[in-house]
Amino acid sequence: MSSRRSRSRQTPVSTQITDAQITDLVSKLQHLIPELRARRSDKVSASKVLQETCNYIKSLHREVDDLSDRLSQLLATTDSNSAQAAIIRSLLM
Protein backbone atom coordinates (compact mmCIF):
# COMPACT_ATOMS: atom_id res chain seq x y z
CA MET A 1 0.00 0.00 0.00
CA SER A 2 2.83 2.40 0.77
CA SER A 3 4.41 1.82 -2.63
CA ARG A 4 1.07 2.65 -4.20
CA ARG A 5 0.96 5.98 -2.38
CA SER A 6 4.50 6.91 -3.31
CA ARG A 7 3.80 6.22 -6.98
CA SER A 8 0.68 8.37 -6.97
CA ARG A 9 2.62 11.26 -5.44
CA GLN A 10 5.34 11.18 -8.07
CA THR A 11 4.63 13.47 -10.98
CA PRO A 12 6.63 13.17 -14.18
CA VAL A 13 8.89 16.16 -14.70
CA SER A 14 7.35 16.92 -18.09
CA THR A 15 3.90 17.65 -16.57
CA GLN A 16 5.09 20.04 -13.86
CA ILE A 17 4.44 23.68 -14.58
CA THR A 18 7.23 26.01 -13.61
CA ASP A 19 6.95 29.58 -12.39
CA ALA A 20 8.72 30.68 -15.56
CA GLN A 21 6.06 28.99 -17.70
CA ILE A 22 3.28 30.67 -15.72
CA THR A 23 4.99 34.05 -16.05
CA ASP A 24 5.43 33.48 -19.79
CA LEU A 25 1.75 32.53 -20.19
CA VAL A 26 0.56 35.57 -18.25
CA SER A 27 2.81 37.81 -20.34
CA LYS A 28 1.48 36.35 -23.59
CA LEU A 29 -2.13 36.67 -22.44
CA GLN A 30 -1.47 40.26 -21.43
CA HIS A 31 -0.43 41.04 -25.00
CA LEU A 32 -3.36 39.17 -26.56
CA ILE A 33 -6.30 40.50 -24.56
CA PRO A 34 -7.42 43.92 -25.84
CA GLU A 35 -8.53 45.17 -22.41
CA LEU A 36 -5.10 44.48 -20.97
CA ARG A 37 -3.17 45.85 -23.94
CA ALA A 38 -4.96 49.18 -23.61
CA ARG A 39 -3.81 49.68 -20.01
CA ARG A 40 -0.09 49.80 -20.85
CA SER A 41 0.79 48.68 -17.34
CA ASP A 42 3.35 45.97 -16.72
CA LYS A 43 2.20 45.60 -13.13
CA VAL A 44 -1.11 43.79 -13.73
CA SER A 45 -1.49 40.79 -11.42
CA ALA A 46 -1.66 37.28 -12.81
CA SER A 47 -5.12 36.82 -11.34
CA LYS A 48 -6.33 39.98 -13.10
CA VAL A 49 -4.88 38.76 -16.39
CA LEU A 50 -6.61 35.40 -16.00
CA GLN A 51 -9.90 37.07 -15.04
CA GLU A 52 -9.75 39.37 -18.07
CA THR A 53 -8.87 36.38 -20.28
CA CYS A 54 -11.94 34.51 -19.02
CA ASN A 55 -14.12 37.58 -19.58
CA TYR A 56 -12.77 37.96 -23.10
CA ILE A 57 -13.42 34.29 -23.91
CA LYS A 58 -16.98 34.61 -22.57
CA SER A 59 -17.59 37.67 -24.75
CA LEU A 60 -16.28 35.78 -27.79
CA HIS A 61 -18.66 32.91 -26.99
CA ARG A 62 -21.57 35.37 -26.82
CA GLU A 63 -20.59 36.85 -30.18
CA VAL A 64 -20.42 33.40 -31.77
CA ASP A 65 -23.82 32.47 -30.32
CA ASP A 66 -25.35 35.73 -31.59
CA LEU A 67 -23.89 35.24 -35.07
CA SER A 68 -25.10 31.66 -35.15
CA ASP A 69 -28.62 32.79 -34.18
CA ARG A 70 -28.58 35.48 -36.86
CA LEU A 71 -27.44 33.03 -39.53
CA SER A 72 -30.09 30.52 -38.46
CA GLN A 73 -32.79 33.21 -38.70
CA LEU A 74 -31.52 34.26 -42.11
CA LEU A 75 -31.50 30.67 -43.29
CA ALA A 76 -35.08 30.20 -42.09
CA THR A 77 -36.23 33.13 -44.24
CA THR A 78 -34.24 32.14 -47.34
CA ASP A 79 -35.25 29.77 -50.11
CA SER A 80 -33.62 26.49 -49.08
CA ASN A 81 -32.38 25.78 -52.63
CA SER A 82 -30.76 29.17 -53.24
CA ALA A 83 -27.05 29.88 -53.42
CA GLN A 84 -27.42 32.18 -50.39
CA ALA A 85 -28.89 29.31 -48.35
CA ALA A 86 -25.98 27.07 -49.35
CA ILE A 87 -23.49 29.71 -48.19
CA ILE A 88 -25.29 30.13 -44.88
CA ARG A 89 -25.42 26.36 -44.34
CA SER A 90 -21.69 26.11 -45.00
CA LEU A 91 -21.04 28.82 -42.39
CA LEU A 92 -23.11 26.96 -39.82
CA MET A 93 -21.23 23.68 -40.32
C-alpha positions in Angstrom: 0.0 0.0 0.0 2.8 2.4 0.8 4.4 1.8 -2.6 1.1 2.6 -4.2 1.0 6.0 -2.4 4.5 6.9 -3.3 3.8 6.2 -7.0 0.7 8.4 -7.0 2.6 11.3 -5.4 5.3 11.2 -8.1 4.6 13.5 -11.0 6.6 13.2 -14.2 8.9 16.2 -14.7 7.3 16.9 -18.1 3.9 17.6 -16.6 5.1 20.0 -13.9 4.4 23.7 -14.6 7.2 26.0 -13.6 6.9 29.6 -12.4 8.7 30.7 -15.6 6.1 29.0 -17.7 3.3 30.7 -15.7 5.0 34.0 -16.0 5.4 33.5 -19.8 1.8 32.5 -20.2 0.6 35.6 -18.2 2.8 37.8 -20.3 1.5 36.4 -23.6 -2.1 36.7 -22.4 -1.5 40.3 -21.4 -0.4 41.0 -25.0 -3.4 39.2 -26.6 -6.3 40.5 -24.6 -7.4 43.9 -25.8 -8.5 45.2 -22.4 -5.1 44.5 -21.0 -3.2 45.8 -23.9 -5.0 49.2 -23.6 -3.8 49.7 -20.0 -0.1 49.8 -20.9 0.8 48.7 -17.3 3.3 46.0 -16.7 2.2 45.6 -13.1 -1.1 43.8 -13.7 -1.5 40.8 -11.4 -1.7 37.3 -12.8 -5.1 36.8 -11.3 -6.3 40.0 -13.1 -4.9 38.8 -16.4 -6.6 35.4 -16.0 -9.9 37.1 -15.0 -9.8 39.4 -18.1 -8.9 36.4 -20.3 -11.9 34.5 -19.0 -14.1 37.6 -19.6 -12.8 38.0 -23.1 -13.4 34.3 -23.9 -17.0 34.6 -22.6 -17.6 37.7 -24.8 -16.3 35.8 -27.8 -18.7 32.9 -27.0 -21.6 35.4 -26.8 -20.6 36.8 -30.2 -20.4 33.4 -31.8 -23.8 32.5 -30.3 -25.3 35.7 -31.6 -23.9 35.2 -35.1 -25.1 31.7 -35.2 -28.6 32.8 -34.2 -28.6 35.5 -36.9 -27.4 33.0 -39.5 -30.1 30.5 -38.5 -32.8 33.2 -38.7 -31.5 34.3 -42.1 -31.5 30.7 -43.3 -35.1 30.2 -42.1 -36.2 33.1 -44.2 -34.2 32.1 -47.3 -35.2 29.8 -50.1 -33.6 26.5 -49.1 -32.4 25.8 -52.6 -30.8 29.2 -53.2 -27.0 29.9 -53.4 -27.4 32.2 -50.4 -28.9 29.3 -48.4 -26.0 27.1 -49.3 -23.5 29.7 -48.2 -25.3 30.1 -44.9 -25.4 26.4 -44.3 -21.7 26.1 -45.0 -21.0 28.8 -42.4 -23.1 27.0 -39.8 -21.2 23.7 -40.3 
